[in-house]
Amino acid sequence: MELIVAVVFESSVEGDVHAEEELENKQKRKVMSLLEKVEVLDKLDRGMRNSTVGLRYDVNKSIIHFIEKNEDKFRGNVKASVPSSTKISCVIPLDHLLGKWEGRPLCMAG
């Protein structure tokens, strides 16, 4: 003969609402990719302030300072992750190209 035991959990509506509020109030952790960290370093190299860069990436300026402090580590990781046979090309923003195209020719035929 088998004995079957059923356990019934009662949930209160108040408890469920409280748990949902706690989840909503909990801060979500921002994870920055290696590419984003290198972009941050490039912006800092161009003279942008830590607080301004932090606002753009939605992180505290102390995180930006940490990235700046560990610049060699992050740039080294980028170099290590790219095979040495990879050709690096220049990336030109589209709006820059369109501005050149609207006003003058991009290249001169000679």
C-alpha positions as CSV (number, residue, x, y, z in Angstrom):
1,M,0.0,0.0,0.0
2,E,1.3,3.4,-1.0
3,L,1.0,6.5,1.1
4,I,0.4,9.7,-0.8
5,V,1.1,12.9,1.0
6,A,-0.1,16.2,-0.5
7,V,1.3,19.5,0.6
8,V,-0.7,22.6,0.0
9,F,1.0,25.9,0.1
10,E,-1.2,28.9,0.7
11,S,0.0,32.1,-0.8
12,S,-1.2,35.4,0.4
13,V,-1.8,38.2,-2.0
14,E,0.0,40.6,0.3
15,G,3.1,38.5,0.3
16,D,3.2,38.2,-3.5
17,V,2.8,41.9,-3.9
18,H,5.6,42.6,-1.4
19,A,7.9,40.1,-3.2
20,E,7.3,41.8,-6.6
21,E,8.0,45.2,-5.1
22,E,11.4,44.0,-3.7
23,L,12.3,42.7,-7.2
24,E,11.4,45.9,-8.8
25,N,13.4,48.0,-6.3
26,K,16.5,45.8,-6.6
27,Q,19.2,47.4,-8.6
28,K,20.1,45.6,-11.8
29,R,23.8,45.1,-12.5
30,K,25.2,46.7,-15.6
31,V,27.7,44.6,-17.4
32,M,30.0,46.3,-19.9
33,S,31.5,44.4,-22.8
34,L,35.2,44.6,-23.6
35,L,34.3,46.7,-26.7
36,E,32.3,49.2,-24.5
37,K,35.3,49.5,-22.1
38,V,37.6,50.3,-25.0
39,E,35.1,52.8,-26.3
40,V,35.1,54.4,-22.9
41,L,38.9,54.6,-22.9
42,D,38.8,56.2,-26.4
43,K,36.4,58.8,-25.2
44,L,38.5,59.6,-22.1
45,D,41.6,59.9,-24.4
46,R,39.7,62.5,-26.4
47,G,39.2,64.6,-23.3
48,M,35.7,63.6,-22.2
49,R,35.1,63.7,-18.4
50,N,34.5,60.6,-16.4
51,S,31.1,61.8,-15.2
52,T,30.0,62.5,-18.8
53,V,31.1,59.1,-20.1
54,G,29.4,57.5,-17.1
55,L,26.1,59.2,-18.0
56,R,26.4,57.9,-21.6
57,Y,26.9,54.3,-20.6
58,D,24.6,54.5,-17.6
59,V,27.2,53.7,-15.0
60,N,28.7,55.5,-12.0
61,K,31.8,57.7,-12.6
62,S,33.7,55.4,-10.2
63,I,33.3,52.6,-12.7
64,I,34.7,54.8,-15.4
65,H,37.7,55.6,-13.2
66,F,38.2,51.9,-12.6
67,I,38.3,51.3,-16.3
68,E,40.7,54.2,-16.8
69,K,42.9,52.9,-14.0
70,N,43.1,49.4,-15.6
71,E,43.5,50.7,-19.2
72,D,46.5,48.5,-19.9
73,K,44.7,45.4,-18.8
74,F,41.6,46.0,-21.0
75,R,43.6,47.0,-24.1
76,G,45.8,44.0,-23.6
77,N,42.8,41.8,-23.5
78,V,41.6,43.2,-26.8
79,K,45.0,42.6,-28.4
80,A,45.1,39.0,-27.0
81,S,41.6,38.3,-28.3
82,V,42.3,39.3,-31.9
83,P,44.4,36.9,-34.0
84,S,47.7,38.5,-35.1
85,S,46.8,37.7,-38.8
86,T,43.7,39.9,-38.6
87,K,43.8,43.1,-40.7
88,I,42.5,46.1,-38.9
89,S,40.7,48.6,-41.1
90,C,39.6,52.1,-40.4
91,V,35.9,52.6,-39.5
92,I,34.4,55.9,-40.7
93,P,31.1,57.0,-39.3
94,L,28.3,57.0,-41.9
95,D,27.2,60.6,-41.2
96,H,30.8,61.7,-41.8
97,L,30.8,60.0,-45.2
98,L,27.4,61.4,-46.1
99,G,28.5,64.9,-45.2
100,K,31.5,64.5,-47.6
101,W,29.3,63.1,-50.3
102,E,26.7,65.8,-50.2
103,G,29.1,68.7,-50.5
104,R,32.0,67.4,-52.6
105,P,33.2,64.2,-54.3
106,L,34.8,61.6,-52.1
107,C,37.6,61.0,-54.6
108,M,39.0,62.8,-57.5
109,A,39.5,61.1,-60.9
110,G,42.8,62.0,-62.2
